[in-house]
């Protein structure tokens, strides 16, 4: 038995489409998701700005505090130097006062065999002391009115009391022996100057303390002194009341 002969396939006609050599593109059904926007670094920037501001603020505060402390220390050093200068000058003023007080004794203790030379020597020394007293009278008055008033009163009392004793000493003969060197209060009495001395020393002490006193305490004291001043009583018309009648009123009363 013979196998059937296969029938050859008919050639493709021109109307049949040619097979495509390019494989078809695969069709996807995935959804395109938009890319997220890049994250901003706002939080670190904000924290960094706050940190910078805090650092700058701390630096400014530290500079202000340091400058204030430096200024306060410089002012205190200046006040201490001023106090030392004033204290020294006040001591020199009191020393000039003490030098003048010695002349009633120096005149009585002059050398007896050199009258002319002793008069010239003592007069020249007295002139120099008088010049120093005049200088310190002006200086204390310019430095502080209260201290100046106390010192001027002290010098006035000194010239009155010690000056009188000096005039009496020139009228006495010079000492001729050692026993006469002991000059007691019966011959030279300067005890009247004690009150004026204490007043000046107290005023000088208060002035020296006030130089280094804090500013707020000086202001408080000035306000207290201003409030303690009693106002002058006035009449209803605004004029100061007078205790004595005027000449016109007196004439009218007569």
C-alpha positions as CSV (number, residue, x, y, z in Angstrom):
1,X,0.0,0.0,0.0
2,X,1.4,3.3,-1.1
3,X,1.2,6.5,1.1
4,X,-0.6,9.4,-0.4
5,X,1.6,12.1,-2.0
6,X,1.3,15.5,-0.1
7,X,-0.2,18.2,-2.0
8,X,2.1,21.2,-2.2
9,X,0.9,24.5,-0.6
10,X,-0.3,27.1,-2.9
11,X,2.1,30.1,-3.2
12,X,1.0,33.2,-1.5
13,X,-0.9,35.6,-3.5
14,X,0.1,39.3,-3.7
15,X,-3.0,40.2,-1.9
16,X,-1.9,38.4,1.3
17,X,-0.1,40.6,3.8
18,X,3.6,39.9,4.4
19,X,4.5,38.9,7.9
20,X,6.1,41.6,9.9
21,X,9.7,41.1,10.8
22,X,9.5,43.4,13.8
23,X,8.0,41.8,16.9
24,X,5.0,43.6,18.2
25,X,5.6,45.9,21.2
26,X,4.5,44.6,24.4
27,X,1.5,46.5,25.8
28,X,1.7,47.5,29.4
29,X,-1.0,48.6,31.6
30,X,1.1,50.2,34.5
31,X,0.1,53.7,35.7
32,X,2.8,56.4,35.5
33,X,3.3,57.9,38.9
34,X,4.7,61.5,39.0
35,X,8.1,61.8,40.7
36,X,7.9,63.4,44.2
37,X,9.3,66.9,44.5
38,X,12.7,67.0,46.2
39,X,12.4,67.6,50.0
40,X,13.5,71.0,51.1
41,X,15.8,71.5,54.1
42,X,13.7,74.2,55.8
43,X,13.9,72.8,59.3
44,X,17.7,72.7,59.5
45,X,17.9,76.2,57.9
46,X,15.5,77.6,60.5
47,X,17.3,75.9,63.4
48,X,20.7,77.2,62.0
49,X,19.4,80.7,61.8
50,X,18.1,80.6,65.4
51,X,21.4,79.3,66.6
52,X,23.3,82.0,64.8
53,X,21.0,84.7,66.3
54,X,21.5,83.2,69.8
55,X,25.2,83.2,69.4
56,X,25.2,86.8,68.2
57,X,22.9,87.9,71.0
58,X,25.1,86.3,73.6
59,X,28.2,88.0,72.1
60,X,26.5,91.4,72.2
61,X,25.4,90.9,75.8
62,X,28.9,89.7,76.8
63,X,30.5,92.8,75.1
64,X,28.1,95.1,76.9
65,X,28.7,93.5,80.3
66,X,32.4,93.5,79.8
67,X,32.4,97.1,78.7
68,X,30.3,98.1,81.6
69,X,32.6,96.3,84.1
70,X,35.7,97.9,82.5
71,X,34.2,101.3,82.6
72,X,33.2,100.9,86.2
73,X,36.7,99.7,87.2
74,X,38.3,102.6,85.3
75,X,36.0,105.1,87.1
76,X,36.8,103.6,90.4
77,X,40.5,103.8,89.8
78,X,40.2,107.4,88.8
79,X,38.2,108.2,92.0
80,X,40.9,106.4,94.1
81,X,43.6,108.5,92.4
82,X,41.6,111.6,93.0
83,X,41.0,110.8,96.6
84,X,44.8,110.2,97.1
85,X,45.5,113.6,95.5
86,X,42.9,115.5,97.6
87,X,43.9,113.7,100.8
88,X,47.6,114.7,100.3
89,X,46.7,118.3,99.5
90,X,44.5,118.6,102.6
91,X,47.2,117.2,104.7
92,X,49.6,119.8,103.3
93,X,47.1,122.5,104.0
94,X,46.9,121.4,107.7
95,X,50.7,121.2,107.8
96,X,50.9,124.9,106.8
97,X,48.5,125.7,109.6
98,X,50.7,123.8,112.0
99,X,53.8,125.6,110.8
100,X,52.2,128.9,111.6
101,X,51.3,127.8,115.1
102,X,55.0,127.2,115.9
103,X,56.0,130.8,115.4
104,X,55.0,132.0,118.9
105,X,57.5,129.4,120.2
106,X,60.1,130.1,117.5
107,X,60.2,133.8,118.2
108,X,60.7,133.3,121.9
109,X,63.5,130.8,121.2
110,X,65.4,133.1,118.8
111,X,69.2,133.4,119.3
112,X,69.8,136.3,121.7
113,X,73.2,137.4,120.2
114,X,71.9,137.8,116.6
115,X,68.9,140.0,116.8
116,X,69.1,141.4,113.3
117,X,69.7,138.1,111.6
118,X,67.0,136.4,113.6
119,X,64.4,139.0,112.7
120,X,65.2,138.5,109.0
121,X,65.2,134.7,109.2
122,X,61.9,134.5,111.1
123,X,60.2,137.1,109.0
124,X,61.2,135.3,105.8
125,X,60.0,132.0,107.1
126,X,56.7,133.6,108.2
127,X,56.3,135.1,104.8
128,X,56.6,131.7,103.1
129,X,54.1,130.2,105.5
130,X,51.6,133.0,104.9
131,X,51.9,132.4,101.2
132,X,51.1,128.7,101.6
133,X,48.1,129.5,103.8
134,X,46.8,131.9,101.1
135,X,47.2,129.2,98.5
136,X,45.4,126.5,100.4
137,X,42.6,128.9,101.3
138,X,41.9,129.4,97.6
139,X,42.4,125.7,96.8
140,X,40.1,124.4,99.5
141,X,37.4,126.9,98.5
142,X,37.6,125.8,94.9
143,X,37.7,122.1,95.8
144,X,34.7,122.0,98.1
145,X,32.7,124.9,99.5
146,X,32.2,123.2,102.9
147,X,35.9,122.3,103.3
148,X,36.9,125.7,102.1
149,X,34.7,127.5,104.6
150,X,36.1,125.4,107.4
151,X,39.7,126.0,106.4
152,X,39.2,129.7,106.0
153,X,37.6,129.9,109.4
154,X,40.6,127.9,110.8
155,X,43.1,130.3,109.3
156,X,41.2,133.3,110.5
157,X,41.2,132.0,114.0
158,X,44.9,131.1,113.7
159,X,45.9,134.6,112.7
160,X,43.9,136.1,115.5
161,X,45.1,133.8,118.3
162,X,48.6,132.9,117.2
163,X,49.2,136.3,115.8
164,X,48.5,137.9,119.1
165,X,50.9,135.5,120.8
166,X,53.6,136.3,118.2
167,X,53.3,140.0,118.9
168,X,53.8,139.4,122.6
169,X,56.8,137.2,121.8
170,X,58.6,140.0,119.9
171,X,58.2,142.2,122.9
172,X,59.9,139.7,125.3
173,X,63.6,139.3,125.4
174,X,65.2,136.3,123.7
175,X,65.8,133.3,125.9
176,X,69.3,133.3,127.5
177,X,69.2,129.8,129.2
178,X,68.0,126.3,128.6
179,X,65.3,126.5,131.3
180,X,63.5,129.1,129.3
181,X,63.0,126.7,126.4
182,X,60.1,125.1,128.3
183,X,57.2,127.4,127.3
184,X,54.0,126.5,129.0
185,X,50.4,127.4,128.3
186,X,50.7,130.3,130.7
187,X,52.9,132.0,128.1
188,X,51.5,130.6,124.8
189,X,47.9,129.5,124.9
190,X,46.4,128.3,121.6
191,X,43.6,126.2,123.0
192,X,41.0,128.5,121.4
193,X,41.9,126.9,118.0
194,X,40.7,123.4,119.0
195,X,37.1,123.8,117.9
196,X,38.2,125.2,114.5
197,X,40.6,122.4,114.1
198,X,38.0,119.7,114.7
199,X,35.6,121.4,112.3
200,X,38.1,121.5,109.5
201,X,39.2,117.9,110.0
202,X,35.6,116.7,110.0
203,X,34.9,118.6,106.8
204,X,38.0,117.3,105.2
205,X,37.2,113.7,106.2
206,X,33.7,113.9,104.8
207,X,34.9,115.4,101.5
208,X,37.5,112.6,101.0
209,X,34.9,109.9,101.7
210,X,32.5,111.6,99.2
211,X,35.0,111.3,96.4
212,X,34.8,107.4,96.3
213,X,31.1,107.3,97.2
214,X,28.9,105.6,94.6
215,X,27.0,107.9,92.4
216,X,23.5,106.8,93.5
217,X,24.5,107.5,97.1
218,X,25.7,111.0,96.2
219,X,22.4,111.7,94.4
220,X,20.4,110.4,97.4
221,X,22.3,112.6,99.7
222,X,21.9,115.7,97.5
223,X,18.1,115.0,97.3
224,X,18.0,114.7,101.1
225,X,19.9,117.9,101.6
226,X,17.6,119.7,99.2
227,X,14.5,118.4,100.9
228,X,15.9,119.4,104.3
229,X,16.2,123.0,103.3
230,X,13.2,124.8,104.7
231,X,11.5,127.2,102.3
232,X,11.4,130.9,103.2
233,X,8.0,131.8,104.6
234,X,6.0,134.2,102.3
235,X,3.0,136.3,102.6
236,X,-0.2,135.8,100.7
237,X,1.0,138.2,98.0
238,X,4.1,136.3,97.3
239,X,6.5,138.6,99.1
240,X,8.7,137.7,102.0
241,X,7.3,138.7,105.3
242,X,9.3,141.3,107.0
243,X,9.7,141.4,110.8
244,X,10.4,145.1,111.0
245,X,8.2,147.9,109.5
246,X,9.6,150.0,106.7
247,X,10.6,153.6,107.2
248,X,7.4,154.7,105.5
249,X,5.2,152.6,107.8
250,X,7.2,153.8,110.8
251,X,6.6,157.4,109.8
252,X,2.9,156.7,109.3
253,X,2.6,155.1,112.7
254,X,4.1,158.2,114.3
